Amino acid sequence: MNSVKARYISLALAATFLAAWAAPAVAAPPSGNINLLIGNRKMVDSGWKTNGTVEAYTLGVDFDFAKDDWPVALNVGLLGFRDSASRVTMDTNLDVKEVAVGARMYFGGRDFVRPYAGAGLEIMDVSMNVDQGPGSTESSDRTTGYYLNLGAVLNFFGVLNVGLDARWIGGTNPGKDISSLDSYQASFVLGISL
């Protein structure tokens, strides 16, 4: 079994475990949040400094869902970022799309201030194009990793979420042509509470 299939199986098992853990509370009414994340991501691996793609603006949608009796909310995020940089003889374009699946715990229930912490798995598709001198190279790969997440939202009128989100992404290893995508991200949050 190749490593990509093993990663998908691991992700499916983790999602099944989370769903089974929360299943006894199915009768409770649902609640959740749909939030837009607009932020900045900074790469940790020093290999990105060589071509200048150390940090980029990010955009994403983050969704969490829970029944009232669940201890945690299921969390799914669709995120991505692009960056381009020009050095004296080198132009680099980087494009990353990712899916994050995990669990999130809110502190304070449905209060006005809603801090949270979460963790989960990441699947990232990355493509990089480097034009250097007379030639260019294009690389693409997929990697998995994990994320740790902290944040807080202010909930206005029981509907509008405004806040900040911070996450650490680690354990990524795309391949020999692309440096590690381990990074940290800070985002502004704007969304709705269901």
Secondary structure, 3 states (H helix, E strand, C coil): CCHHHHHHHHHHHHHHHHHHHHHHHCCCCEEEEEEEEEEEEEECCCHHHHHCCCEEEEEEEEEEEEECCCCCEEEEEEEEEEEEEECCCEEEEEEEEEEEEEEEEECCCCCCEEEEEEEEEEEEEEEEEEEECCEEEEEEEEEEEEEEEEEEEEEECCCEEEEEEEEEEECCCCECCECCCCEEEEEEEEEEEC
